[in-house]
């Protein structure tokens, strides 16, 4: 049984499982990108990411017996979504990660739910209730506590790089609201459509600017990072993204950006043997409270307890 969220939509148990999985896939994306961007220019990396993912999803679409819509209006929407959700944010984040680390980029990316909630409110798509606003504030506070002041040492790097990642969060917020129009499509169709459109749009730009045929061949580590970035952090991730977006709404799906730094921390603990500190556990607790506020479960239980 799911609790109604403040926007009138529910986050079911399945939605939460998908959201946590998505946070792991996108949390890993920052690590993969940091590896790849050392030898592959940002635009070429965007092209490789979306094109490999699109080809994989086209195969999956055929195996599933589904088709992409042929209507020009659908492809116009796919192109707009591709720009807002792929080309602009991927390009800005990859550009930023040339100068700043994966951890700082993931922290800045946590601003996305704030933009999404404000844009959804301005567009009249979803109301911005006090509970939702409080939940976003608590979640962002949790990020600040969990990461701590040491992670902000990267602020001395390039201000332009950090502003680029902030610009990516704004684009993601617009995409979360714009993507509501794809709710009638199967998630696999929506994901394939936007990535296919993105590939067609970025191809001439990357060829003209980066001239990738003149670049040295990337090493095995970079190739592995690109494949993981495309197949797991893009193809599979966007199937989950559109599934949650259709089920739970724009603001709820963008909660994933509050969880991405958490996923990065847990991956570091499990894969690299990093130690989890008390400060990080406190940050996790605050993020959990913020998610509960936005989801509607905590306010509903508080009202029931005091009523």
C-alpha positions in Angstrom: 0.0 0.0 0.0 1.5 3.3 -1.0 1.1 6.6 0.6 -0.1 9.6 -1.5 2.7 12.1 -2.2 2.0 15.8 -1.9 1.5 16.1 -5.6 -1.3 13.6 -5.5 0.8 10.8 -7.0 2.0 7.8 -5.0 5.5 6.3 -4.6 4.8 2.5 -4.4 7.3 0.0 -3.1 8.2 -0.8 -6.7 8.8 2.9 -7.4 11.2 3.1 -4.5 13.1 0.0 -5.7 13.4 1.5 -9.2 14.5 4.8 -7.7 17.2 3.2 -5.6 18.4 1.2 -8.6 18.4 4.3 -10.7 20.5 6.2 -8.1 23.1 3.4 -8.3 23.2 3.5 -12.1 23.5 7.3 -12.2 25.9 7.4 -9.2 28.2 5.2 -11.1 27.9 7.4 -14.2 29.9 10.2 -12.5 32.7 7.7 -11.8 32.6 6.3 -15.4 32.6 9.8 -16.9 35.6 10.9 -14.8 37.6 7.9 -16.1 36.5 8.5 -19.8 36.8 12.3 -19.9 40.5 12.1 -19.2 41.1 10.8 -22.8 37.8 11.5 -24.7 36.6 15.1 -25.4 33.2 15.9 -23.8 31.2 16.1 -27.1 32.6 12.8 -28.4 31.8 11.2 -25.0 28.2 12.5 -25.2 27.9 11.0 -28.7 29.4 7.7 -27.6 27.1 7.5 -24.6 23.8 8.3 -26.3 24.5 6.4 -29.6 25.6 3.1 -28.0 22.7 3.3 -25.6 20.3 4.1 -28.5 21.5 1.1 -30.5 21.2 -1.2 -27.5 17.6 0.0 -26.9 16.6 -0.3 -30.6 17.6 -4.0 -30.3 15.6 -4.4 -27.1 12.7 -2.6 -28.7 12.6 -5.0 -31.6 12.9 -8.0 -29.3 10.0 -6.7 -27.3 7.9 -6.4 -30.4 7.5 -2.6 -29.9 7.9 0.2 -32.4 8.8 3.9 -32.3 6.0 6.2 -33.2 6.2 7.7 -36.7 4.3 10.9 -36.1 6.4 14.1 -36.6 5.0 15.5 -33.4 6.4 12.6 -31.4 9.8 13.0 -32.8 9.7 16.7 -32.1 9.0 15.9 -28.5 11.8 13.2 -28.5 14.2 15.8 -29.8 13.2 18.4 -27.2 13.5 15.8 -24.4 16.9 14.6 -25.8 18.2 18.2 -25.7 17.0 18.8 -22.1 17.7 15.4 -20.7 20.8 14.3 -22.6 22.7 16.8 -24.8 22.7 19.9 -22.5 23.2 18.2 -19.1 25.6 15.5 -20.4 27.7 18.0 -22.2 27.8 20.5 -19.3 28.6 17.7 -16.7 31.4 16.2 -18.8 32.8 19.7 -19.4 32.7 20.3 -15.7 34.3 17.0 -14.8 37.4 18.0 -16.8 38.1 20.4 -13.9 36.2 19.0 -10.9 35.9 15.5 -9.3 33.1 13.1 -9.6 32.1 13.6 -5.9 31.7 17.3 -6.2 29.8 17.0 -9.5 27.4 14.5 -7.8 26.9 16.9 -4.9 26.0 19.8 -7.2 23.7 17.5 -9.1 21.7 17.2 -5.9 20.2 20.6 -6.7 18.0 19.0 -9.4 14.9 18.2 -7.2 14.8 21.8 -6.1 14.7 23.1 -9.7 12.2 20.4 -10.7 9.8 21.3 -7.9 10.0 25.0 -8.8 9.6 24.5 -12.5 6.7 22.0 -12.0 5.0 24.6 -9.8 5.6 27.4 -12.2 4.2 25.3 -15.1 1.2 24.3 -13.1 2.1 20.7 -13.4 2.5 19.8 -9.7 1.8 21.9 -6.6 4.7 22.8 -4.3 3.2 22.0 -0.9 4.9 22.9 2.4 5.7 19.3 3.1 7.4 18.9 -0.3 9.4 22.1 0.1 10.5 21.1 3.6 11.5 17.6 2.3 13.7 19.1 -0.4 15.3 21.4 2.1 16.0 18.6 4.6 17.4 16.4 1.8 19.8 19.1 0.6 20.8 19.6 4.2 21.5 15.9 4.4 23.7 16.1 1.4 25.7 18.9 2.9 26.1 17.0 6.2 27.0 13.7 4.5 29.6 15.2 2.2 31.1 17.6 4.8 33.3 20.6 4.2 36.3 18.6 3.0 34.5 17.7 -0.3 34.1 21.3 -1.1 37.8 21.8 -1.4 37.2 21.4 -5.1 35.5 24.9 -5.1 39.0 26.3 -5.8 39.1 24.5 -9.1 37.2 26.2 -12.0 34.1 28.3 -11.2 33.0 27.9 -14.8 33.1 24.1 -14.4 30.9 24.2 -11.3 28.5 26.6 -13.0 28.3 24.2 -15.9 27.1 21.4 -13.6 24.6 23.7 -12.0 23.3 24.5 -15.5 22.9 20.8 -16.1 20.7 20.5 -13.0 18.5 23.2 -14.3 18.2 21.4 -17.6 17.4 18.1 -15.8 14.6 20.0 -13.9 13.1 21.2 -17.2 13.3 17.6 -18.6 11.5 16.1 -15.6 8.5 18.4 -16.2 8.6 18.1 -20.0 8.8 14.3 -19.8 5.4 14.1 -18.3 4.0 14.1 -21.8 5.5 10.6 -22.4 3.5 8.9 -19.7 1.2 7.2 -22.3 4.2 5.5 -23.9 5.9 2.4 -22.7 9.1 3.3 -20.8 11.3 1.4 -23.4 9.7 3.4 -26.3 10.2 6.7 -24.5 13.8 6.0 -23.6 14.7 4.7 -27.1 13.0 7.7 -28.8 14.8 10.3 -26.8 18.2 8.6 -27.1 17.8 8.1 -30.8 16.9 11.7 -31.3 19.8 12.8 -29.2 22.2 10.7 -31.3 21.0 12.3 -34.5 21.3 15.8 -33.0 24.8 15.4 -31.4 26.4 13.5 -34.3 27.1 16.5 -36.7 28.2 18.7 -33.7 30.7 16.2 -32.4 32.1 15.5 -35.8 32.5 19.2 -36.6 34.0 20.3 -33.2 36.0 17.3 -32.0 36.8 15.5 -35.3 37.0 12.3 -33.4 38.8 10.4 -36.2 41.9 12.5 -35.5 42.0 11.6 -31.8 44.2 8.8 -30.4 42.3 5.6 -29.6 41.1 5.4 -26.0 42.6 2.8 -23.8 40.8 -0.3 -22.5 39.9 1.4 -19.2 38.3 4.3 -21.0 36.4 2.0 -23.4 35.1 -0.1 -20.5 33.9 3.1 -18.8 32.2 4.3 -22.0 30.4 1.0 -22.4 29.3 1.0 -18.8 28.2 4.6 -19.1 26.1 3.9 -22.2 24.6 0.5 -21.4 24.0 0.7 -17.7 24.0 4.4 -16.7 22.1 5.4 -19.8 20.1 2.7 -21.6 18.9 0.8 -18.6 18.7 3.9 -16.4 16.4 5.8 -18.8 14.0 2.8 -18.9 13.7 3.1 -15.1 13.5 6.9 -15.3 10.5 6.9 -17.6 8.9 4.2 -15.7 9.1 6.2 -12.4 8.1 9.4 -14.2 4.9 7.9 -15.5 4.1 6.3 -12.2 5.1 8.9 -9.6 5.6 12.3 -11.3 8.5 14.7 -12.1 9.4 15.8 -8.6 9.4 12.3 -7.2 11.6 10.9 -10.0 14.1 13.7 -9.5 14.6 12.6 -5.9 17.1 10.3 -7.4 19.7 13.1 -7.5 19.5 13.3 -3.7 20.3 9.6 -3.6 23.2 9.6 -6.1 25.9 10.8 -3.6 24.6 8.1 -1.2 25.0 5.5 -3.9 28.5 6.8 -4.6 29.4 6.5 -0.9 28.0 2.9 -0.6 29.8 1.8 -3.8 33.0 3.2 -2.4 32.4 1.2 0.8 31.5 -2.0 -0.9 34.0 -1.9 -3.8 36.9 0.2 -2.5 36.6 -0.6 1.2 36.1 3.0 2.2 34.9 3.7 5.8 31.5 5.2 6.5 31.7 7.9 9.1 29.2 9.1 11.7 28.7 12.3 9.7 27.8 10.3 6.6 25.3 8.2 8.6 23.7 11.4 9.9 23.4 12.7 6.4 21.8 9.5 5.2 19.2 9.8 8.0 18.4 13.4 7.0 18.0 12.4 3.4 15.7 9.6 4.4 13.5 12.1 6.4 13.5 14.4 3.4 12.4 11.6 1.1 9.6 10.6 3.5 8.4 14.2 3.7 8.2 14.6 -0.1 6.6 11.1 -0.5 3.9 12.0 2.0 4.4 9.1 4.4 6.0 11.1 7.3 3.5 14.0 7.3 0.6 11.6 7.0 1.8 9.6 10.0 2.4 12.7 12.0 -1.1 13.9 11.3 -2.5 10.5 12.3 -0.5 10.5 15.5 -1.6 14.0 16.6 -5.1 13.7 15.3 
